């Protein structure tokens, strides 16, 4: 371990543990089907598998699935005919459910629903479950879902984009199909965005309300609050007592929860899936970050890392630890060349049938998965 007095601990992950080699070739390319009838989900529907085992930090050993990408754009549905990527994931009644971002030919985003009995071959609902209906969603639509479930209700954060301002929004549901929107949840937040190509130059404050990538911790903390990390330069923290109304922790300008530290995260950082509680009561947070060309990482490359956080004792940060090298970075053709080149962007992490499945967007164009064993 490397220690610094004012920085979180860095865990140096072994290269072998982070190898992204493909699993055995016996894994076939998954198939995708369409359906007009989604599975029935109620507040009583069971979440997670009966033998679910919480992870330790760090959770390493992720390997690309040989059949990637597992979901592609569907030319038969106009709303998902151009690009399909950035999924959130949850396990319900022994199925993996994905809420994913899809784009039409005009690049307007909607959120779709898919489900699977094995985690690889998915049936998708033929209609979007969240689509642009409000003025702040016009043109760009509804992007990048992240879902948690608390007391039978699903809480979905997503980014509404009107081609001017990205706004972090919230919706709730009890069945993953019918959603109630609550609009932008941090309308007054602003931050200073620096030009990483010229670090002494800043672009200025973001438009009021510019917020993205909200990952909610699905357990109320001892101080009575729920917490969420958000942001797309640094990571910041927001808090809520009811999961509906949110305030930026540390005031309207926020206090950075986790500024960039590793060489591959100097451009920006965004939350990945909602954090997962570890066996020792801390929380494992997967996040995505963009490189600036330092340390041999390609400039503007997006990779996925992990940090250990403690919302019970340090809700405003900093993280207790973070791994030094990514668990996932662009290696395949669909990740290196896409709508946006050199991108893996992870938003879904579940344990299913003895494996951890990490669902991610490849090149902002396709949906893929990596897998790791459950720790003994």
C-alpha positions as CSV (number, residue, x, y, z in Angstrom):
1,X,0.0,0.0,0.0
2,X,1.0,3.6,-0.6
3,X,0.2,6.1,2.1
4,X,-0.1,9.9,2.0
5,X,-1.1,12.2,4.9
6,X,-3.8,14.0,3.0
7,X,-4.8,11.4,0.4
8,X,-6.7,8.2,0.6
9,X,-4.8,4.9,0.6
10,X,-4.0,3.5,-2.8
11,X,-4.2,-0.3,-3.3
12,X,-1.9,-1.6,-6.0
13,X,-3.9,-4.2,-7.8
14,X,-1.9,-7.1,-9.2
15,X,-1.7,-7.1,-12.9
16,X,-2.8,-10.7,-13.1
17,X,-5.9,-10.0,-11.1
18,X,-6.9,-7.2,-13.6
19,X,-6.3,-9.1,-16.8
20,X,-9.1,-8.6,-19.2
21,X,-8.6,-11.8,-21.2
22,X,-11.7,-13.4,-22.7
23,X,-13.2,-16.4,-21.0
24,X,-13.2,-19.8,-22.7
25,X,-14.6,-19.9,-26.3
26,X,-17.4,-22.3,-25.3
27,X,-19.4,-19.3,-24.4
28,X,-21.7,-18.5,-27.3
29,X,-22.9,-15.2,-28.5
30,X,-26.1,-14.2,-26.6
31,X,-29.4,-13.7,-28.3
32,X,-31.8,-10.9,-27.8
33,X,-35.6,-11.1,-28.1
34,X,-38.3,-8.5,-28.0
35,X,-41.5,-8.6,-25.9
36,X,-44.6,-6.5,-25.5
37,X,-45.2,-7.9,-22.0
38,X,-42.7,-7.3,-19.2
39,X,-42.4,-9.6,-16.2
40,X,-44.7,-8.8,-13.3
41,X,-42.9,-7.0,-10.5
42,X,-44.5,-5.9,-7.2
43,X,-43.2,-4.5,-4.0
44,X,-43.1,-8.1,-2.7
45,X,-40.8,-9.3,-5.5
46,X,-37.6,-10.8,-4.0
47,X,-34.4,-8.9,-4.6
48,X,-31.0,-10.6,-4.9
49,X,-30.4,-14.3,-4.8
50,X,-31.0,-16.4,-1.7
51,X,-27.3,-17.2,-1.3
52,X,-26.1,-13.7,-2.0
53,X,-22.6,-13.0,-0.5
54,X,-21.4,-9.5,0.1
55,X,-18.0,-8.6,-1.4
56,X,-14.7,-7.6,0.1
57,X,-12.8,-4.6,-1.2
58,X,-11.2,-4.6,-3.7
59,X,-13.4,-6.8,-6.0
60,X,-10.9,-7.9,-8.8
61,X,-10.5,-10.4,-11.5
62,X,-13.1,-9.1,-14.0
63,X,-12.9,-10.7,-17.5
64,X,-14.6,-9.7,-20.6
65,X,-17.4,-12.0,-21.7
66,X,-16.6,-13.8,-24.9
67,X,-20.0,-13.0,-26.4
68,X,-19.8,-9.2,-26.1
69,X,-21.6,-7.0,-26.9
70,X,-24.6,-8.7,-25.4
71,X,-27.1,-6.0,-26.6
72,X,-27.0,-3.9,-29.8
73,X,-29.3,-1.3,-31.3
74,X,-32.6,-2.6,-32.6
75,X,-33.5,-1.2,-36.1
76,X,-37.1,-2.3,-35.6
77,X,-37.6,0.1,-32.7
78,X,-36.9,3.6,-33.7
79,X,-36.2,4.8,-30.1
80,X,-33.3,2.3,-29.8
81,X,-32.2,2.1,-33.4
82,X,-28.9,4.0,-33.3
83,X,-27.0,3.3,-30.0
84,X,-27.7,1.2,-26.9
85,X,-25.4,1.4,-23.8
86,X,-24.8,2.4,-20.1
87,X,-27.0,0.0,-18.2
88,X,-28.0,-0.2,-14.6
89,X,-28.7,-3.7,-13.2
90,X,-30.7,-5.3,-10.4
91,X,-31.6,-9.0,-9.6
92,X,-35.3,-9.7,-9.0
93,X,-36.9,-13.2,-8.8
94,X,-33.9,-15.0,-10.1
95,X,-33.6,-12.7,-13.2
96,X,-31.2,-9.9,-14.1
97,X,-33.0,-6.7,-15.1
98,X,-31.3,-4.0,-17.0
99,X,-32.4,-0.4,-17.4
100,X,-30.3,0.9,-20.3
101,X,-29.8,4.1,-22.3
102,X,-30.9,3.9,-26.0
103,X,-30.7,6.6,-28.7
104,X,-32.7,7.1,-31.9
105,X,-31.3,8.3,-35.2
106,X,-31.5,11.9,-33.9
107,X,-29.5,10.9,-30.8
108,X,-32.4,11.5,-28.4
109,X,-32.0,9.2,-25.4
110,X,-34.7,7.0,-23.8
111,X,-34.4,4.4,-21.1
112,X,-35.3,0.8,-22.0
113,X,-35.9,-2.4,-20.0
114,X,-34.5,-5.9,-20.5
115,X,-34.4,-9.1,-18.5
116,X,-32.5,-12.4,-18.5
117,X,-32.5,-15.8,-16.9
118,X,-28.7,-16.2,-17.3
119,X,-27.3,-12.7,-17.3
120,X,-26.2,-12.8,-20.9
121,X,-29.1,-13.4,-23.2
122,X,-31.8,-10.8,-22.7
123,X,-35.4,-10.2,-23.7
124,X,-36.1,-6.5,-24.1
125,X,-39.4,-4.6,-23.7
126,X,-40.3,-3.1,-27.0
127,X,-41.3,0.3,-25.5
128,X,-39.1,2.8,-23.6
129,X,-40.0,2.9,-19.9
130,X,-38.6,6.5,-19.4
131,X,-38.6,9.0,-22.3
132,X,-38.5,12.7,-22.8
133,X,-41.8,14.4,-21.7
134,X,-40.5,17.6,-20.0
135,X,-39.0,20.8,-21.4
136,X,-35.6,20.0,-19.7
137,X,-35.6,16.6,-21.5
138,X,-36.2,18.0,-25.0
139,X,-33.7,17.2,-27.8
140,X,-31.2,15.2,-25.7
141,X,-33.7,13.1,-23.8
142,X,-33.1,10.8,-20.7
143,X,-29.7,9.4,-20.2
144,X,-27.6,7.0,-18.0
145,X,-29.9,5.3,-15.5
146,X,-28.9,4.1,-12.1
147,X,-31.4,2.3,-9.9
148,X,-31.8,1.2,-6.3
149,X,-34.7,-0.3,-4.4
150,X,-35.7,0.7,-0.9
151,X,-38.8,-0.8,0.8
152,X,-40.3,-2.1,-2.4
153,X,-39.9,1.2,-4.4
154,X,-37.3,1.7,-7.1
155,X,-35.5,5.0,-7.2
156,X,-34.0,5.9,-10.5
157,X,-31.5,8.7,-11.1
158,X,-31.0,9.7,-14.7
159,X,-29.6,12.7,-16.6
160,X,-32.1,14.9,-18.5
161,X,-30.4,16.8,-21.3
162,X,-31.9,19.6,-23.5
163,X,-28.6,20.1,-25.4
164,X,-27.8,23.1,-23.1
165,X,-27.8,21.8,-19.6
166,X,-27.5,18.3,-18.1
167,X,-29.7,17.9,-15.1
168,X,-29.7,15.0,-12.6
169,X,-33.3,13.9,-12.2
170,X,-35.2,11.3,-10.2
171,X,-38.1,8.9,-10.9
172,X,-39.8,6.2,-8.8
173,X,-41.6,3.0,-9.6
174,X,-42.8,-0.2,-8.0
175,X,-42.7,-2.3,-11.2
176,X,-39.8,-0.9,-13.4
177,X,-42.3,0.0,-16.1
178,X,-44.5,2.8,-14.8
179,X,-42.5,5.7,-13.5
180,X,-43.3,8.9,-11.6
181,X,-40.9,11.8,-12.4
182,X,-39.8,14.3,-9.8
183,X,-37.7,16.5,-12.0
184,X,-34.2,17.9,-11.4
185,X,-33.1,17.2,-7.9
186,X,-30.1,19.6,-7.5
187,X,-31.3,22.6,-9.5
188,X,-29.0,25.2,-7.9
189,X,-25.7,23.3,-8.0
190,X,-22.7,24.8,-9.9
191,X,-19.0,24.0,-10.0
192,X,-15.9,25.4,-11.7
193,X,-14.8,23.2,-14.6
194,X,-11.1,23.3,-15.4
195,X,-9.5,22.7,-18.8
196,X,-7.4,19.6,-18.2
197,X,-5.3,20.4,-21.3
198,X,-4.3,23.7,-19.7
199,X,-4.7,23.2,-15.9
200,X,-4.4,26.8,-15.0
201,X,-7.3,27.7,-17.3
202,X,-10.9,27.1,-16.3
203,X,-14.0,27.1,-18.5
204,X,-15.9,28.9,-15.8
205,X,-18.9,27.8,-13.7
206,X,-21.3,25.3,-15.1
207,X,-24.8,26.4,-15.9
208,X,-26.9,26.4,-12.8
209,X,-28.2,22.8,-12.1
210,X,-25.6,21.1,-14.3
211,X,-25.4,17.7,-12.6
212,X,-24.9,14.1,-13.7
213,X,-24.2,10.5,-12.6
214,X,-26.0,10.2,-9.3
215,X,-25.4,6.9,-7.4
216,X,-27.5,6.4,-4.3
217,X,-26.5,4.4,-1.3
218,X,-29.6,2.3,-0.6
219,X,-29.3,2.3,3.2
220,X,-30.1,5.1,5.7
221,X,-27.0,6.0,7.6
222,X,-26.8,6.5,11.5
223,X,-27.2,10.2,11.1
224,X,-30.6,9.7,9.5
225,X,-29.6,10.6,6.0
226,X,-29.3,8.7,2.7
227,X,-26.3,9.7,0.6
228,X,-25.6,10.0,-3.1
229,X,-22.3,10.7,-4.9
230,X,-22.7,12.6,-8.2
231,X,-20.8,14.8,-10.6
232,X,-18.9,14.6,-13.9
233,X,-15.6,16.4,-13.0
234,X,-15.0,15.7,-9.3
235,X,-17.4,13.5,-7.3
236,X,-19.6,15.4,-4.8
237,X,-22.1,14.3,-2.1
238,X,-25.8,15.0,-1.7
239,X,-28.0,13.9,1.2
240,X,-31.7,13.2,1.7
241,X,-34.1,12.0,4.4
242,X,-36.7,10.6,2.0
243,X,-34.8,9.7,-1.2
244,X,-36.9,12.3,-3.1
245,X,-35.7,15.7,-1.9
246,X,-31.9,16.2,-2.1
247,X,-29.4,18.8,-0.9
248,X,-25.8,19.2,-1.8
249,X,-23.6,18.3,1.2
250,X,-21.3,21.2,2.1
251,X,-23.5,23.9,0.6
252,X,-24.6,24.8,-2.9
253,X,-21.1,24.7,-4.3
254,X,-20.4,21.3,-2.7
255,X,-17.2,19.9,-1.2
256,X,-15.5,17.4,-3.5
257,X,-16.0,13.9,-2.1
258,X,-13.2,12.4,-4.3
259,X,-11.1,14.6,-6.6
260,X,-9.0,12.9,-9.3
261,X,-5.9,11.1,-7.8
262,X,-4.7,8.3,-10.1
263,X,-3.1,9.2,-13.5
264,X,-5.9,7.6,-15.4
265,X,-8.6,9.8,-13.7
266,X,-7.2,13.3,-14.2
267,X,-9.7,14.4,-16.8
268,X,-13.0,13.8,-14.9
269,X,-14.7,11.3,-12.7
270,X,-18.3,10.0,-12.6
271,X,-20.2,7.5,-10.5
272,X,-20.7,4.0,-11.7
273,X,-23.3,1.6,-10.2
274,X,-24.9,2.4,-6.8
275,X,-22.4,1.4,-4.1
276,X,-22.5,-2.1,-2.6
277,X,-22.1,-2.9,1.1
278,X,-19.0,-5.0,1.9
279,X,-18.7,-7.7,4.4
280,X,-17.1,-5.4,6.9
281,X,-19.8,-2.8,6.7
282,X,-18.1,-0.3,4.4
283,X,-19.2,0.3,0.8
284,X,-17.6,-0.6,-2.5
285,X,-18.0,2.2,-5.0
286,X,-17.3,1.5,-8.7
287,X,-16.6,4.7,-10.7
288,X,-15.6,5.8,-14.2
289,X,-12.9,8.3,-15.1
290,X,-11.3,9.9,-18.1
291,X,-7.5,10.1,-18.7
292,X,-5.6,13.0,-20.0
293,X,-2.7,11.2,-21.6
294,X,-0.6,10.7,-18.4
295,X,1.0,7.4,-17.4
296,X,0.5,5.7,-20.8
297,X,-3.3,6.1,-20.8
298,X,-4.8,7.5,-24.0
299,X,-6.1,11.0,-23.6
300,X,-9.9,11.0,-23.3
301,X,-9.9,7.3,-22.5
302,X,-12.6,6.2,-20.1
303,X,-11.8,3.4,-17.6
304,X,-13.5,1.8,-14.6
305,X,-12.1,1.8,-11.1
306,X,-13.1,1.1,-7.5
307,X,-12.9,2.9,-4.2
308,X,-13.9,2.0,-0.6
309,X,-16.1,4.5,1.1
310,X,-17.6,4.9,4.6
311,X,-20.8,6.9,4.6
312,X,-21.5,6.1,8.3
313,X,-18.3,7.8,9.5
314,X,-17.1,9.9,6.5
315,X,-20.2,10.8,4.4
316,X,-18.3,13.8,2.8
317,X,-15.2,11.7,2.1
318,X,-12.5,11.2,1.3
319,X,-12.6,7.6,0.3
320,X,-10.8,5.2,2.6
321,X,-9.0,3.6,-0.4
322,X,-9.0,3.3,-4.1
323,X,-7.3,0.9,-6.5
324,X,-4.4,2.3,-8.5
325,X,-5.1,0.6,-11.8
326,X,-8.5,0.2,-13.6
327,X,-10.5,-3.0,-13.3
328,X,-11.8,-2.4,-16.9
329,X,-10.4,-0.3,-19.8
330,X,-11.0,-0.3,-23.5
331,X,-9.5,-3.3,-25.3
332,X,-11.9,-4.5,-27.9
333,X,-12.9,-3.0,-31.2
334,X,-16.4,-2.0,-30.0
335,X,-14.8,-0.1,-27.1
336,X,-11.9,1.5,-29.1
337,X,-14.0,2.7,-32.0
338,X,-17.6,3.8,-31.4
339,X,-19.9,6.8,-31.1
340,X,-17.2,7.9,-28.7
341,X,-13.8,6.2,-29.0
342,X,-11.9,4.5,-26.2
343,X,-14.8,4.2,-23.7
344,X,-15.9,1.6,-21.2
345,X,-18.5,3.1,-18.9
346,X,-19.8,0.8,-16.1
347,X,-23.2,1.4,-14.5
348,X,-24.5,-2.0,-13.4
349,X,-23.0,-4.5,-10.9
350,X,-24.9,-7.5,-9.6
351,X,-24.1,-10.9,-8.1
352,X,-25.8,-13.7,-10.1
353,X,-25.4,-17.4,-10.2
354,X,-22.0,-17.4,-8.5
355,X,-20.5,-14.5,-10.4
356,X,-20.3,-10.8,-10.2
357,X,-21.6,-9.3,-13.5
358,X,-20.4,-5.8,-14.4
359,X,-22.5,-4.3,-17.2
360,X,-21.0,-1.4,-19.1
361,X,-21.3,0.7,-22.2
362,X,-18.8,0.1,-25.0
363,X,-17.8,3.1,-27.1
364,X,-21.1,4.8,-26.2
365,X,-22.7,2.4,-28.8
366,X,-23.1,-1.1,-27.4
367,X,-23.9,-2.9,-24.1
368,X,-21.3,-5.4,-22.8
369,X,-20.5,-7.3,-19.6
370,X,-17.5,-8.5,-17.6
371,X,-17.5,-11.2,-14.9
372,X,-15.6,-12.0,-11.8
373,X,-15.9,-14.8,-9.2
374,X,-17.6,-14.4,-5.9
375,X,-15.0,-14.1,-3.2
376,X,-14.9,-17.1,-0.7
